[in-house]
Amino acid sequence: MSGGMDSVVLLDLLCRWRDERGGPAFSALHVHHGLSAQADDWVRACEDWCRARRVPLRVVRVAVQAGGGDSLEAEARKVRYQAFAEGGAEVIALAHHADDQSETVLLQVLRGGGPRALAAMPLLREHQGQQLWRPLLKVGRSALATYAAARQLQWVEDDSNADTDHFLRNFLRHEVMGRLRQRAPALDKQLARLAQRMADAAEMVDALAAMDLAQVQRGRELEVPALLALPDARQRHVVLAWLTQLGLSLPSPESLYSWLAQVRSAAAATQPLLEYQSLVLLRYRQRLLALPRVAPQPWPPCCVVGETLRLPHGELSWRRAPGGLPDDWQGRLLDVLPRSGGEKLPLKVGRKPVKTVFQEAGVPPQLRLDWPLLEDDAGELLAVPSLGVSVLHAAAGEGWWPQWQPLAIVSRPAGD
């Protein structure tokens, strides 16, 4: 609960449900964002209300920093939902009401949002394993105010709610919505209808994107020829579905459109690349890759044959396969090193430059510098994980084959 009128009304209703109708026991959560000088006062008010109503209250203090293209409001919402997820409750009751819904729809219209954004807030949806429930979503603010007055409820006012210069939602609420309702009395009903239609459209778009994604995805990558066989609009939605599946943030529509245009038109030898926030999307040959960026980390001195090694930018694991390291190497320590240039790997065809091994395997240049090499204590190159094992040490039959799965691109200063 925030301590505002909406959340105090919801708290009162839930208490009446519990006490008068045998409803379930529940607890309250207050997220202290630290964005207002009154934030500590709000905490004390919430503690008083919950104590008087026998409701357990948990206060979570968070740090909010705008960045990565997100507004302060968006960052506050992000950390607030993270606090919900960490609380472990199966159902989270939120105090959003019909006026909030109307404002959200208009905000998304002004921001040029698509069907998913214009669908605004659903009555019930799953988020990070929890059900987000908005029981007041069809009730207007005026009805809540009438209820609060009749029940003689007290609440706190967030001073930022009156700031119409910095917050577009406040501008709509205080200077636009009232005048629109005078000219169009059915405004809230019509905006709710629009949100429902957009929710239906978004569901159909998501279903089509999921079917398309199944046709063009290979592991964590997309096949460019299969992707480009789709109409442009479906290409965009496939990429968005792919990034969502990988748990990555989404680029702006404009940057995504521009990058996909490059993917379609660029020569085969080029590598169109899109960097946004801490992520990079790139085309290499006939594949699309999406990887986060991580800061450079010290390499571990060694790995153990047969044991998984997890690094910030990838994972070294082992599988049983012909031509791997012999069985008696299991448990042996091997040196782990990044490339320095000029290395050669002994193969059946002779000593082949590691650079050529990467080129033949289609490894993008952005991943090669931080691809681990395995050496013995004498400094002899034993393997390039996933790509080759030295023929001088390979087992005659099945052995331990090292595998490397890149999970991120290491960020490096310009010129490295």
Secondary structure as the mmCIF struct_conf table of DSSP 4:
data_model
#
loop_
_struct_conf.conf_type_id
_struct_conf.id
_struct_conf.beg_label_comp_id
_struct_conf.beg_label_asym_id
_struct_conf.beg_label_seq_id
_struct_conf.end_label_comp_id
_struct_conf.end_label_asym_id
_struct_conf.end_label_seq_id
BEND BEND1 GLY A 3 GLY A 4
HELX_RH_AL_P HELX_RH_AL_P1 MET A 5 GLU A 20
BEND BEND2 ARG A 21 ARG A 21
HELX_LH_PP_P HELX_LH_PP_P1 GLY A 23 ALA A 25
STRN STRN1 ALA A 28 HIS A 32
BEND BEND3 SER A 36 SER A 36
TURN_TY1_P TURN_TY1_P1 ALA A 37 GLN A 38
HELX_RH_AL_P HELX_RH_AL_P2 ALA A 39 ALA A 52
TURN_TY1_P TURN_TY1_P2 ARG A 53 ARG A 54
STRN STRN2 LEU A 57 ARG A 61
STRN STRN3 GLY A 67 GLY A 67
TURN_TY1_P TURN_TY1_P3 GLY A 68 GLY A 69
STRN STRN4 ASP A 70 ASP A 70
HELX_RH_AL_P HELX_RH_AL_P3 LEU A 72 GLY A 87
BEND BEND4 GLU A 90 GLU A 90
STRN STRN5 VAL A 91 ALA A 93
HELX_RH_AL_P HELX_RH_AL_P4 ALA A 98 LEU A 110
TURN_TY1_P TURN_TY1_P4 ARG A 111 GLY A 112
HELX_RH_AL_P HELX_RH_AL_P5 PRO A 115 LEU A 118
TURN_TY1_P TURN_TY1_P5 ALA A 119 ALA A 119
BEND BEND5 LEU A 123 LEU A 123
STRN STRN6 LEU A 124 HIS A 127
TURN_TY1_P TURN_TY1_P6 GLN A 128 GLY A 129
STRN STRN7 GLN A 130 TRP A 133
TURN_TY1_P TURN_TY1_P7 PRO A 135 LYS A 138
BEND BEND6 VAL A 139 VAL A 139
HELX_RH_AL_P HELX_RH_AL_P6 ARG A 141 ALA A 150
TURN_TY1_P TURN_TY1_P8 ARG A 151 GLN A 152
HELX_RH_3T_P HELX_RH_3T_P1 ASP A 159 ALA A 162
TURN_TY1_P TURN_TY1_P9 THR A 164 HIS A 166
HELX_RH_AL_P HELX_RH_AL_P7 LEU A 168 PHE A 171
HELX_RH_PI_P HELX_RH_PI_P1 LEU A 172 VAL A 176
HELX_RH_AL_P HELX_RH_AL_P8 MET A 177 ARG A 183
TURN_TY1_P TURN_TY1_P10 PRO A 185 ALA A 186
HELX_RH_AL_P HELX_RH_AL_P9 LEU A 187 VAL A 216
STRN STRN8 GLN A 217 ARG A 218
TURN_TY1_P TURN_TY1_P11 GLY A 219 ARG A 220
STRN STRN9 GLU A 221 GLU A 223
HELX_RH_AL_P HELX_RH_AL_P10 VAL A 224 LEU A 228
TURN_TY1_P TURN_TY1_P12 ALA A 229 ALA A 229
BEND BEND7 LEU A 230 LEU A 230
HELX_RH_AL_P HELX_RH_AL_P11 ASP A 232 GLN A 245
TURN_TY1_P TURN_TY1_P13 LEU A 246 GLY A 247
HELX_LH_PP_P HELX_LH_PP_P2 LEU A 248 SER A 252
HELX_RH_AL_P HELX_RH_AL_P12 PRO A 253 SER A 265
BEND BEND8 ALA A 266 ALA A 266
TURN_TY1_P TURN_TY1_P14 ALA A 268 ALA A 269
STRN STRN10 LEU A 273 TYR A 276
TURN_TY1_P TURN_TY1_P15 GLN A 277 SER A 278
STRN STRN11 LEU A 279 TYR A 284
TURN_TY1_P TURN_TY1_P16 ARG A 285 GLN A 286
STRN STRN12 ARG A 287 VAL A 294
HELX_LH_PP_P HELX_LH_PP_P3 PRO A 298 PRO A 300
BEND BEND9 PRO A 301 PRO A 301
STRN STRN13 CYS A 302 VAL A 304
TURN_TY1_P TURN_TY1_P17 VAL A 305 GLY A 306
BEND BEND10 GLU A 307 GLU A 307
STRN STRN14 LEU A 309 LEU A 311
TURN_TY1_P TURN_TY1_P18 PRO A 312 HIS A 313
STRN STRN15 GLY A 314 PRO A 322
TURN_TY1_P TURN_TY1_P19 GLY A 323 GLY A 323
BEND BEND11 GLY A 324 GLY A 324
STRN STRN16 LEU A 325 LEU A 325
HELX_RH_3T_P HELX_RH_3T_P2 ASP A 327 TRP A 329
TURN_TY1_P TURN_TY1_P20 GLN A 330 GLY A 331
STRN STRN17 LEU A 333 LEU A 337
BEND BEND12 GLY A 341 GLY A 341
STRN STRN18 LYS A 344 LEU A 347
TURN_TY1_P TURN_TY1_P21 LYS A 348 VAL A 349
STRN STRN19 GLY A 350 PRO A 353
HELX_RH_AL_P HELX_RH_AL_P13 VAL A 354 ALA A 361
TURN_TY1_P TURN_TY1_P22 GLY A 362 GLY A 362
HELX_RH_AL_P HELX_RH_AL_P14 PRO A 365 ARG A 368
TURN_TY1_P TURN_TY1_P23 LEU A 369 ASP A 370
STRN STRN20 LEU A 373 GLU A 375
TURN_TY1_P TURN_TY1_P24 ASP A 377 ALA A 378
STRN STRN21 LEU A 381 VAL A 384
TURN_TY1_P TURN_TY1_P25 PRO A 385 LEU A 387
STRN STRN22 GLY A 388 VAL A 389
TURN_TY1_P TURN_TY1_P26 VAL A 391 HIS A 393
BEND BEND13 ALA A 396 GLY A 397
STRN STRN23 GLU A 398 PRO A 406
STRN STRN24 ILE A 409 VAL A 410
TURN_TY1_P TURN_TY1_P27 ALA A 414 GLY A 415
#
